[in-house]
Amino acid sequence: MMKATLQRTIFALTCLLLLSTPLLAAEEGFPLRKKYPSLQFISTNDLKSQYDKAAIIDVRSKIEYDVIHINKAAHLPMAVKTFTTDLEKARQKSAPSPLVFYCNGHTCEKSYEAAELATKSGFKGVTVYDAGIFDWAKANPDKTTLLGKTPADKEKLIPKSTFAKKLIGYDDFKSKAAKPNAVVVDIREPIQRDVIPQIQGLRNIPSDRMVDLINKGEFKNKQLLILDAVGKQVEWLQYYLEAKGYSNYLFLEKGVLSAK
């Protein structure tokens, strides 16, 4: 009798473990979910099925949105002070349609912050698509715009490994900047330039203006050295560089942080 009871207990525990494993794996793939336990999340498949009726909000910066976005997404940067009022213009608080926020993926916090703020502001049907733009693009290229083109060409998505090959440390960056053929550019906005590293020839060309120059082929025959605040914004600039056939360019790893 005791043996049978023990066997049933072990069987029940095994079943419970097997059922919980996918949930645990899912949470491990989305490390920020535990920080926002009150929010609702939506999967790639579910967002696709609700695509036509959902109000989808991209909360990233302009350069990120311009590089790649979900086709029907409204662009409302989280960093803008008028975010909540702009959001209400895009979608009524009590509207029955799902209100979906997204950013760059599993470790990007902007979508969670936006959803939390929207919920506190009284919006209904708030959900977070925390798989992000790249998971969406790979699964639904026909509903994705990459560098102004739809459907998105998945072959033109730049892997992290390709980006990493263009990163160099501060000492190497500074050494290359001193060479005659170098053009050294700080793509931060003027208001972001609280720390200006002492690098020879450094000039400030904000990212939007830099994109325009790249599209015109400027600096193509130079050694192009580019830095930003923390080494993230340059990742988006690489899409324009690659699209326009630039090869002789490098980025400062960790941006200005590496110079402090």
C-alpha positions as a Markdown table, in Angstrom:
| # | Residue | x | y | z |
|---|---|---|---|---|
| 1 | Met | 0.0 | 0.0 | 0.0 |
| 2 | Met | 2.7 | 2.4 | 1.0 |
| 3 | Lys | 4.7 | 1.5 | -2.1 |
| 4 | Ala | 1.7 | 2.2 | -4.4 |
| 5 | Thr | 1.1 | 5.5 | -2.7 |
| 6 | Leu | 4.8 | 6.5 | -3.1 |
| 7 | Gln | 4.7 | 5.5 | -6.8 |
| 8 | Arg | 1.6 | 7.7 | -7.3 |
| 9 | Thr | 3.3 | 10.6 | -5.5 |
| 10 | Ile | 6.4 | 10.3 | -7.6 |
| 11 | Phe | 4.3 | 10.1 | -10.8 |
| 12 | Ala | 2.3 | 13.2 | -9.8 |
| 13 | Leu | 5.5 | 15.2 | -9.0 |
| 14 | Thr | 7.1 | 14.1 | -12.4 |
| 15 | Cys | 4.0 | 15.3 | -14.3 |
| 16 | Leu | 4.1 | 18.6 | -12.4 |
| 17 | Leu | 7.7 | 19.0 | -13.3 |
| 18 | Leu | 7.1 | 18.3 | -16.9 |
| 19 | Leu | 4.2 | 20.7 | -17.1 |
| 20 | Ser | 6.2 | 23.5 | -15.4 |
| 21 | Thr | 9.4 | 23.1 | -17.5 |
| 22 | Pro | 8.1 | 24.9 | -20.6 |
| 23 | Leu | 6.9 | 27.7 | -18.3 |
| 24 | Leu | 10.2 | 28.0 | -16.6 |
| 25 | Ala | 12.0 | 27.9 | -20.0 |
| 26 | Ala | 9.7 | 30.7 | -21.3 |
| 27 | Glu | 10.5 | 32.9 | -18.3 |
| 28 | Glu | 14.2 | 32.2 | -18.7 |
| 29 | Gly | 13.9 | 33.5 | -22.2 |
| 30 | Phe | 12.3 | 36.7 | -21.0 |
| 31 | Pro | 14.3 | 37.7 | -17.9 |
| 32 | Leu | 12.4 | 41.0 | -17.4 |
| 33 | Arg | 9.0 | 39.4 | -17.0 |
| 34 | Lys | 9.5 | 38.8 | -13.3 |
| 35 | Lys | 10.1 | 42.5 | -12.8 |
| 36 | Tyr | 6.7 | 43.3 | -14.3 |
| 37 | Pro | 4.4 | 40.5 | -12.9 |
| 38 | Ser | 1.2 | 42.5 | -13.4 |
| 39 | Leu | 1.6 | 42.9 | -17.2 |
| 40 | Gln | 0.1 | 40.7 | -19.9 |
| 41 | Phe | 2.3 | 39.3 | -22.6 |
| 42 | Ile | 1.5 | 38.3 | -26.2 |
| 43 | Ser | 3.4 | 35.7 | -28.3 |
| 44 | Thr | 4.5 | 36.1 | -31.9 |
| 45 | Asn | 1.7 | 33.7 | -33.1 |
| 46 | Asp | -1.0 | 35.5 | -31.1 |
| 47 | Leu | 0.1 | 38.9 | -32.3 |
| 48 | Lys | 0.0 | 37.7 | -35.9 |
| 49 | Ser | -3.6 | 36.3 | -35.3 |
| 50 | Gln | -4.7 | 39.7 | -33.8 |
| 51 | Tyr | -2.6 | 41.8 | -36.2 |
| 52 | Asp | -5.5 | 43.4 | -38.0 |
| 53 | Lys | -7.4 | 44.6 | -34.9 |
| 54 | Ala | -4.5 | 45.4 | -32.6 |
| 55 | Ala | -3.1 | 48.8 | -32.0 |
| 56 | Ile | 0.7 | 48.2 | -32.2 |
| 57 | Ile | 3.1 | 50.8 | -30.7 |
| 58 | Asp | 6.8 | 51.0 | -31.4 |
| 59 | Val | 8.4 | 52.8 | -28.4 |
| 60 | Arg | 12.0 | 52.9 | -29.7 |
| 61 | Ser | 14.1 | 55.8 | -31.1 |
| 62 | Lys | 13.7 | 57.2 | -34.6 |
| 63 | Ile | 16.8 | 55.6 | -36.0 |
| 64 | Glu | 15.7 | 52.1 | -34.7 |
| 65 | Tyr | 12.2 | 52.6 | -36.1 |
| 66 | Asp | 13.5 | 53.8 | -39.5 |
| 67 | Val | 15.8 | 50.8 | -39.8 |
| 68 | Ile | 13.1 | 48.2 | -39.0 |
| 69 | His | 9.5 | 48.1 | -37.7 |
| 70 | Ile | 6.3 | 46.2 | -37.8 |
| 71 | Asn | 4.4 | 47.5 | -40.8 |
| 72 | Lys | 1.3 | 48.9 | -39.0 |
| 73 | Ala | 3.1 | 50.1 | -35.9 |
| 74 | Ala | 2.7 | 53.7 | -34.7 |
| 75 | His | 5.9 | 55.2 | -33.7 |
| 76 | Leu | 5.7 | 56.8 | -30.2 |
| 77 | Pro | 9.1 | 57.0 | -28.6 |
| 78 | Met | 9.1 | 56.1 | -24.9 |
| 79 | Ala | 11.7 | 58.9 | -24.3 |
| 80 | Val | 9.3 | 61.7 | -25.3 |
| 81 | Lys | 7.7 | 63.6 | -22.5 |
| 82 | Thr | 4.3 | 63.7 | -24.3 |
| 83 | Phe | 4.2 | 59.9 | -24.6 |
| 84 | Thr | 0.9 | 59.4 | -22.8 |
| 85 | Thr | -0.9 | 62.2 | -24.5 |
| 86 | Asp | 0.4 | 61.1 | -27.9 |
| 87 | Leu | -0.8 | 57.6 | -27.1 |
| 88 | Glu | -4.3 | 58.7 | -26.4 |
| 89 | Lys | -4.4 | 60.4 | -29.8 |
| 90 | Ala | -3.4 | 57.1 | -31.4 |
| 91 | Arg | -5.8 | 54.9 | -29.4 |
| 92 | Gln | -8.7 | 55.7 | -27.0 |
| 93 | Lys | -8.1 | 54.5 | -23.4 |
| 94 | Ser | -11.3 | 52.4 | -23.4 |
| 95 | Ala | -11.0 | 50.9 | -26.9 |
| 96 | Pro | -11.7 | 47.2 | -27.1 |
| 97 | Ser | -8.7 | 46.4 | -29.4 |
| 98 | Pro | -5.5 | 45.1 | -27.9 |
| 99 | Leu | -2.9 | 47.7 | -27.2 |
| 100 | Val | 0.5 | 46.1 | -27.9 |
| 101 | Phe | 3.9 | 47.6 | -27.1 |
| 102 | Tyr | 7.2 | 46.4 | -28.4 |
| 103 | Cys | 10.9 | 47.3 | -28.7 |
| 104 | Asn | 14.1 | 45.3 | -29.6 |
| 105 | Gly | 13.4 | 42.0 | -27.9 |
| 106 | His | 13.8 | 39.8 | -24.8 |
| 107 | Thr | 16.1 | 42.1 | -22.8 |
| 108 | Cys | 14.7 | 45.5 | -24.0 |
| 109 | Glu | 12.9 | 47.2 | -21.1 |
| 110 | Lys | 11.2 | 50.0 | -23.0 |
| 111 | Ser | 8.2 | 48.0 | -24.0 |
| 112 | Tyr | 7.6 | 46.9 | -20.4 |
| 113 | Glu | 7.9 | 50.5 | -19.1 |
| 114 | Ala | 5.6 | 51.8 | -21.8 |
| 115 | Ala | 3.0 | 49.1 | -21.0 |
| 116 | Glu | 3.2 | 49.8 | -17.3 |
| 117 | Leu | 2.8 | 53.6 | -17.8 |
| 118 | Ala | -0.2 | 53.0 | -20.2 |
| 119 | Thr | -1.8 | 50.8 | -17.6 |
| 120 | Lys | -1.4 | 53.3 | -14.8 |
| 121 | Ser | -2.8 | 56.0 | -17.1 |
| 122 | Gly | -6.0 | 54.0 | -17.5 |
| 123 | Phe | -5.6 | 52.4 | -20.9 |
| 124 | Lys | -7.4 | 49.1 | -21.4 |
| 125 | Gly | -6.2 | 45.9 | -23.2 |
| 126 | Val | -2.5 | 46.6 | -22.6 |
| 127 | Thr | -0.1 | 43.8 | -23.6 |
| 128 | Val | 3.7 | 43.5 | -24.2 |
| 129 | Tyr | 5.2 | 41.9 | -27.2 |
| 130 | Asp | 8.5 | 41.3 | -25.6 |
| 131 | Ala | 9.8 | 38.9 | -28.2 |
| 132 | Gly | 10.6 | 42.1 | -30.1 |
| 133 | Ile | 11.1 | 43.3 | -33.6 |
| 134 | Phe | 13.7 | 40.7 | -34.7 |
| 135 | Asp | 11.6 | 37.7 | -33.7 |
| 136 | Trp | 8.7 | 39.3 | -35.5 |
| 137 | Ala | 10.7 | 40.0 | -38.7 |
| 138 | Lys | 12.0 | 36.5 | -38.9 |
| 139 | Ala | 8.5 | 35.0 | -38.5 |
| 140 | Asn | 6.6 | 37.6 | -40.5 |
| 141 | Pro | 8.8 | 39.3 | -43.1 |
| 142 | Asp | 5.7 | 40.2 | -45.1 |
| 143 | Lys | 4.5 | 42.4 | -42.2 |
| 144 | Thr | 7.9 | 44.0 | -41.6 |
| 145 | Thr | 9.6 | 47.0 | -43.1 |
| 146 | Leu | 13.4 | 46.9 | -43.3 |
| 147 | Leu | 15.1 | 50.1 | -44.5 |
| 148 | Gly | 11.9 | 51.2 | -46.2 |
| 149 | Lys | 11.2 | 48.0 | -48.0 |
| 150 | Thr | 8.5 | 45.4 | -47.5 |
| 151 | Pro | 8.6 | 42.5 | -47.2 |
| 152 | Ala | 11.8 | 42.6 | -45.1 |
| 153 | Asp | 14.7 | 40.7 | -46.6 |
| 154 | Lys | 15.7 | 38.4 | -43.7 |
| 155 | Glu | 19.1 | 37.9 | -45.3 |
| 156 | Lys | 19.9 | 41.6 | -44.6 |
| 157 | Leu | 19.3 | 41.3 | -40.8 |
| 158 | Ile | 22.8 | 41.9 | -39.3 |
| 159 | Pro | 23.9 | 39.2 | -36.9 |
| 160 | Lys | 25.5 | 40.1 | -33.6 |
| 161 | Ser | 28.7 | 38.4 | -34.7 |
| 162 | Thr | 29.0 | 40.7 | -37.7 |
| 163 | Phe | 28.4 | 43.8 | -35.5 |
| 164 | Ala | 31.0 | 42.6 | -33.0 |
| 165 | Lys | 33.7 | 42.4 | -35.7 |
| 166 | Lys | 33.4 | 46.1 | -36.1 |
| 167 | Leu | 34.0 | 47.0 | -32.5 |
| 168 | Ile | 37.4 | 48.2 | -31.2 |
| 169 | Gly | 38.6 | 49.3 | -27.8 |
| 170 | Tyr | 39.4 | 52.9 | -26.8 |
| 171 | Asp | 43.2 | 52.8 | -27.2 |
| 172 | Asp | 42.9 | 51.2 | -30.7 |
| 173 | Phe | 40.2 | 53.7 | -31.6 |
| 174 | Lys | 42.3 | 56.7 | -30.5 |
| 175 | Ser | 45.3 | 55.4 | -32.3 |
| 176 | Lys | 43.5 | 55.0 | -35.6 |
| 177 | Ala | 41.9 | 58.4 | -35.2 |
| 178 | Ala | 45.3 | 60.0 | -35.4 |
| 179 | Lys | 46.0 | 58.7 | -38.8 |
| 180 | Pro | 45.7 | 61.0 | -41.9 |
| 181 | Asn | 42.9 | 59.1 | -43.6 |
| 182 | Ala | 40.6 | 58.9 | -40.5 |
| 183 | Val | 37.2 | 60.6 | -40.1 |
| 184 | Val | 36.1 | 60.4 | -36.5 |
| 185 | Val | 32.4 | 61.0 | -35.7 |
| 186 | Asp | 30.4 | 61.3 | -32.5 |
| 187 | Ile | 26.8 | 60.6 | -33.5 |
| 188 | Arg | 25.3 | 61.6 | -30.1 |
| 189 | Glu | 22.8 | 64.5 | -30.0 |
| 190 | Pro | 24.5 | 67.7 | -28.7 |
| 191 | Ile | 22.5 | 67.5 | -25.5 |
| 192 | Gln | 24.0 | 64.0 | -24.8 |
| 193 | Arg | 27.5 | 65.2 | -25.1 |
| 194 | Asp | 28.2 | 65.7 | -21.4 |
| 195 | Val | 31.5 | 63.9 | -21.7 |
| 196 | Ile | 33.7 | 64.6 | -24.8 |
| 197 | Pro | 36.6 | 62.2 | -25.2 |
| 198 | Gln | 40.0 | 63.7 | -26.1 |
| 199 | Ile | 40.2 | 62.1 | -29.6 |
| 200 | Gln | 42.0 | 63.8 | -32.5 |
| 201 | Gly | 39.7 | 65.1 | -35.2 |
| 202 | Leu | 36.5 | 64.3 | -33.4 |
| 203 | Arg | 33.5 | 65.9 | -34.9 |
| 204 | Asn | 29.8 | 65.8 | -33.9 |
| 205 | Ile | 27.4 | 64.6 | -36.5 |
| 206 | Pro | 24.1 | 63.5 | -34.9 |
| 207 | Ser | 22.8 | 60.1 | -36.2 |
| 208 | Asp | 20.0 | 61.5 | -38.4 |
| 209 | Arg | 22.4 | 63.8 | -40.2 |
| 210 | Met | 25.0 | 61.0 | -40.4 |
| 211 | Val | 22.4 | 58.7 | -42.1 |
| 212 | Asp | 21.8 | 61.4 | -44.7 |
| 213 | Leu | 25.6 | 61.6 | -45.4 |
| 214 | Ile | 26.0 | 57.9 | -45.6 |
| 215 | Asn | 23.1 | 57.7 | -48.1 |
| 216 | Lys | 25.0 | 60.3 | -50.2 |
| 217 | Gly | 28.2 | 58.2 | -50.0 |
| 218 | Glu | 30.1 | 60.7 | -47.8 |
| 219 | Phe | 33.4 | 59.5 | -46.3 |
| 220 | Lys | 33.3 | 56.3 | -48.3 |
| 221 | Asn | 37.0 | 56.4 | -49.2 |
| 222 | Lys | 38.0 | 57.3 | -45.6 |
| 223 | Gln | 38.7 | 55.2 | -42.5 |
| 224 | Leu | 35.4 | 55.9 | -40.7 |
| 225 | Leu | 35.5 | 55.8 | -36.9 |
| 226 | Ile | 32.2 | 56.2 | -35.1 |
| 227 | Leu | 31.2 | 56.5 | -31.5 |
| 228 | Asp | 28.0 | 57.0 | -29.5 |
| 229 | Ala | 27.0 | 57.0 | -25.8 |
| 230 | Val | 27.2 | 53.4 | -24.8 |
| 231 | Gly | 27.9 | 51.4 | -28.1 |
| 232 | Lys | 24.2 | 50.7 | -28.9 |
| 233 | Gln | 23.1 | 53.3 | -31.4 |
| 234 | Val | 26.0 | 52.5 | -33.8 |
| 235 | Glu | 24.4 | 49.1 | -34.3 |
| 236 | Trp | 21.6 | 50.7 | -36.2 |
| 237 | Leu | 23.9 | 52.9 | -38.2 |
| 238 | Gln | 25.6 | 49.8 | -39.5 |
| 239 | Tyr | 22.5 | 48.9 | -41.5 |
| 240 | Tyr | 22.9 | 52.1 | -43.5 |
| 241 | Leu | 26.6 | 51.6 | -43.9 |
| 242 | Glu | 26.2 | 48.0 | -45.1 |
| 243 | Ala | 23.3 | 48.9 | -47.4 |
| 244 | Lys | 25.4 | 51.6 | -49.1 |
| 245 | Gly | 28.5 | 49.4 | -49.5 |
| 246 | Tyr | 30.7 | 50.9 | -46.8 |
| 247 | Ser | 33.4 | 48.5 | -45.5 |
| 248 | Asn | 36.2 | 50.7 | -44.0 |
| 249 | Tyr | 34.4 | 51.6 | -40.8 |
| 250 | Leu | 34.8 | 50.8 | -37.1 |
| 251 | Phe | 32.9 | 51.5 | -33.9 |
| 252 | Leu | 34.1 | 52.4 | -30.4 |
| 253 | Glu | 33.1 | 49.5 | -28.1 |
| 254 | Lys | 30.9 | 50.6 | -25.3 |
| 255 | Gly | 30.9 | 54.1 | -26.8 |
| 256 | Val | 31.9 | 57.1 | -24.6 |
| 257 | Leu | 31.7 | 54.9 | -21.5 |
| 258 | Ser | 35.0 | 53.3 | -22.5 |
| 259 | Ala | 36.7 | 56.7 | -22.4 |
| 260 | Lys | 35.6 | 57.5 | -18.8 |
